[in-house]
Amino acid sequence: APHHDAPESWRRRSAGLRELTRLPRAPVPAWFAGTLRPYQELGVAWLWYLAGQGLGGILADEMGLGKTAQALALLAAATAARPADEPARPHLAV
């Protein structure tokens, strides 16, 4: 069978997914009023990483672990990180 190497972009993306505990923190601004627990910070970092790679992700559980706080922290980071000349876009959290 022929040997196939994955494209560099795929290797870069998959490396981040294999090393979740090493993901850099999302740039959640100081004005974000919520307090995130360490596992929630990791969830926001994971979603921030996925967004930066042009990918999407889902936070799902049925235990009340703070998915809303994580989603709002991600939206705050995205809002704070957007260029000043880019118009604000609405977000909807359901």
N, C-alpha and C positions, 0 to 999 in steps of 0.2 A: 504494500500500500504506500502511496506517496506521502511524504512528510509535509506537514503544513504548519507554519509558524503563525501564531495569532498576530494581528496588526498591533503596532505599538500603542495605539489609542486603547485597544481592548486590554492589553497588559497593564497599562496605567490605571484604568478604571477598576479592573479586578483586584489589583494590589490594594487599593483603598478599601475595597469591600472585604478583603481578607484580614485587614488590620484595623478593625473598627475602634479598638481602644487607643490607637495612635492618631486618630483623626483630629485635626486642629479644631478648636472650639469655633462655633459660629460667632460672628461679630454682633452679638446681641447688645444693643445700645444700653447705656446706663439709665435712660428714661423708661426702659421696660419695667413695669411695676411688679412683675411676678418674681418669685424665688424658685429657682429650679434645683431639684435634687440632682446628685451626680448622674444617675441613670437617665434623667430627663435631659441633662446637658449633652449626654452621649446621643440621645435620640435626635436632638436638634442638630448636633454636629453631623450625624448621619444624613439627615434630610438636606442640610446645607451642602454637604459633599455631593449628594445625588443631584441637586439642582445645578451645582457648578459643572457637573459632567453632562448636563442636558438630559438627565434621567428623572423619573418620578418615583415616589415611594409612598407607602401607606403605614401609618401607625395604627395598630389594631390590638385590642385586648378587651376583656370584659371585666376588668378588675378595678377601674378607677385609679389608674396610675398617672393621670395628668396629661393625657393626650391633648386636651384643649390648651393647656399652658404651653406645651411644646410647640403646637401649631402657631399660637400667637407669638411666641418668641421667634420662630422662624420668619413670620411675617414682619415683625419688628426689625429683624436683621436685614431682610430684603429691602425694607423701606429705607433704613439708614444707609445701606450700601449703594443705593441707586445714585447715578450721577445727578448733580444738581440741575442740569438742563433737561433731564428726562422727566416728563410729567408723571405725577403720581397715578398709580393704577388702583382701582378698587379691589378689595379681596373679600371673599365670603368664607366664613368658617361655619360649617354645619355640624 
